[in-house]
Amino acid sequence: MSNAAIARETRSGLWVTTVRRARAEEQYLTLWPLEGEPSEALFERFAQWLRESGARVLKQTVFGSLAASYKGRATLEGACGTVDWPITWIEGAACDGRPVAGLHAQLVCGVPVQTLRLHGHPVGRVYEDGCARYCVLGNIHTEETSAPAPIQARHLFERLESALALAGMSCTDVARTWLFLDRILDWYNDFNPVRTHFFRERGLFDTLVPASTGIGGANPAGAAILAEAYALQAIGPDASVVEVPSPLQCPAPAYGSAFSRAVEIAAAGIRHLLISGTASIEPGGKTAHPNDTPAQIERAMRVVEAILESREMGFADVSRAVVYFRNASEAPLFARYCAREGIPPFPAIVARDDICRDDLLFEIELDAVAEA
């Protein structure tokens, strides 16, 4: 019998999913700005949660304007003290005009945590739960920000590999990536061959191609691309990582994009489903409903729902999500769709970002957890 348990808690402007296992407690935290709340207060609420919970941060992702990033980082350091975890800040302001759309954080309690550093900066954290060893990476980018974007992409994957090596892992241990491309529409077609070539060199097509999000968004470092990743190594026989196909779409590699539609991690009595960035794509790989936002929302959500149902999950199991809109003014369409379809509330940040095709206006990524 599993000793795992899942709890969900909501407060004003906060949602946390807690996964309790025999040796560790994981927390998936989402915070949004309250009405009229300055961005600094959002980060102070985050620091307060850390003090109350005693949790260790594995990584933190903030969607907000670049202009708010410097003060936001200073507020975090002032409220939290030493920040020894990676902070990924992506340009993706709230669709209602506020400077910060929200933040996600992955945390852990009850086990030792190791910090990984490259060139003196924290880029990852490592911990074990007795079933697997986990490596969570963030804010990965090249220092050569003046190089052409495809060269920066190659350097980024090499830097990701270096960070994994610090944890005693390799690229074949990666289950999920997040890739944020500045000016994505200018060079996404050049990016895909770089990723595919690197994955082929490292043997990922012979093992597991990670789930992934590839989305627009600048960053404070001025790099052409910035990444996060989640990797693990099984310690015992009860941990596994498997690709999960999309019932309503073809595999992304079929049209030259090297990622899995979803990946499921099973460990210590918990199934953790990681669904890639999902847009309105037909089974053959073409855009469905080009430039029709309501139809694209419905198509993408049907695809996500089918993946969840294929693993006996639903939107009530979601632990983290990001909703991306090309046009900020269209963001209310998502809430209307969820209300019409009876979809229960789940922890989603809604941000304005460019998507990888000029006729795509909506994308969603999410994670879900359920007991095995």
C-alpha positions, 0 to 999 in steps of 0.5 A, spaced: 500 500 500 502 506 498 504 511 503 503 517 499 498 522 500 496 529 496 493 535 499 491 541 495 490 548 499 488 555 496 488 562 499 487 568 496 492 569 491 495 562 493 495 555 491 499 549 493 499 542 492 503 538 497 505 531 495 507 527 502 511 521 501 515 516 506 521 520 506 519 527 503 514 532 502 514 536 495 510 542 494 508 546 488 506 553 489 503 558 485 502 565 487 498 571 483 498 578 485 492 580 489 487 586 487 491 592 487 497 589 490 504 591 489 509 586 486 514 587 492 508 584 496 507 578 492 514 576 493 514 578 501 508 573 501 512 568 498 517 569 503 512 568 508 510 561 506 517 559 506 518 561 513 511 558 515 512 551 511 520 550 512 520 548 505 526 549 501 526 552 494 528 547 488 526 552 483 522 559 482 519 561 475 516 568 475 512 571 469 513 579 469 515 585 465 523 585 465 522 592 468 520 589 474 525 584 475 530 588 478 526 590 484 523 583 484 529 580 485 532 585 490 525 584 494 526 576 494 533 577 497 531 582 502 525 578 504 528 571 504 535 572 505 540 568 501 537 566 495 541 559 493 536 557 488 535 558 481 530 564 479 527 564 472 524 570 470 521 571 463 518 577 460 510 575 460 506 581 464 499 580 466 494 580 461 491 586 465 497 590 465 500 589 472 507 588 471 507 581 474 503 575 472 505 570 478 510 565 480 511 558 480 515 555 485 517 547 486 519 546 494 521 540 498 521 538 505 524 533 510 530 531 505 537 534 504 538 539 498 544 540 494 545 546 490 548 546 483 552 552 481 555 554 474 560 560 474 558 561 481 551 562 480 545 557 482 542 553 476 539 547 480 538 543 486 538 536 487 535 531 492 532 524 493 526 521 496 529 514 497 525 512 490 529 516 485 534 522 485 531 528 482 535 534 479 531 541 478 534 546 473 533 553 472 535 560 469 540 556 464 543 560 459 549 562 455 554 568 457 555 569 450 549 573 449 552 577 443 552 570 439 547 569 433 541 565 436 542 558 434 549 558 436 546 561 443 541 555 443 547 550 442 551 553 447 545 553 452 544 545 451 551 544 452 551 548 459 544 544 461 549 538 460 554 541 464 549 542 470 546 535 469 554 533 470 554 536 476 549 532 479 552 526 476 546 525 471 546 526 463 541 529 458 538 522 457 535 523 465 531 529 463 524 528 463 521 535 462 524 542 459 522 549 458 525 553 453 524 561 453 526 564 446 526 571 445 523 573 439 521 566 437 518 568 431 524 570 428 528 564 429 524 558 431 525 554 425 532 555 426 532 553 433 529 546 432 534 543 427 539 545 433 535 541 438 534 535 434 541 535 432 543 535 439 538 530 442 540 525 436 548 526 438 546 525 446 542 519 444 535 521 446 531 519 440 533 512 443 531 513 450 526 518 452 525 525 448 523 530 454 516 533 454 517 541 453 514 548 452 517 552 447 515 559 448 516 566 447 519 571 452 525 575 453 529 575 460 534 579 464 540 576 461 539 579 454 540 571 452 536 569 446 534 563 449 533 561 457 531 554 459 529 550 465 529 542 466 527 536 470 531 530 470 531 524 475 535 517 476 531 511 479 534 508 485 529 503 486 525 498 482 518 503 483 521 509 479 519 510 472 519 515 466 514 513 460 512 517 454 505 519 454 502 520 447 496 525 445 490 521 443 488 527 438 495 529 435 501 526 432 508 525 435 511 532 435 518 529 432 513 527 426 513 534 423 520 536 426 520 538 433 523 534 438 519 533 444 514 528 447 507 531 448 507 528 455 511 524 460 509 521 466 513 520 472 511 514 477 515 514 484 514 513 491 506 512 490 505 518 486 504 519 478 506 526 476 504 527 469 507 533 465 504 535 459 508 539 454 506 546 451 499 545 447 496 549 442 491 548 436 495 543 432 491 538 427 493 530 428 498 532 422 501 537 425 498 543 421 495 549 425 487 548 426 483 554 426 488 559 424 487 566 428 481 564 431 482 564 438 476 561 441 476 555 437 484 555 438 482 555 446 477 549 445 482 545 441 488 545 445 483 544 451 480 538 448 487 535 447 489 536 454 483 533 457 484 527 452 491 526 455 489 527 462 483 522 461 488 517 458 492 517 465 485 517 469 486 524 471 482 530 470 483 538 471 482 537 478 488 533 479 492 539 476 498 542 480 501 547 476 499 551 469 501 556 465 496 559 459 499 563 454 496 569 450 499 572 444 494 578 445 493 580 452 486 583 451 483 576 449 485 573 456 478 573 458 476 568 453 480 562 457 475 563 463 469 564 459 471 557 456 472 554 463 466 556 466 462 554 460 465 547 460 464 546 467 472 546 468 474 546 476 479 552 478 486 550 477 493 553 479 494 557 472 498 563 471 495 567 465 501 571 461 502 575 454 507 571 450 509 570 443 507 563 441 512 559 436 507 560 429 504 566 427 497 564 426 497 561 433 494 565 439 493 560 445 497 555 448 497 551 455 502 547 459 500 543 465 502 538 470 498 534 474 499 529 480 495 523 482 496 517 487 498 511 483 
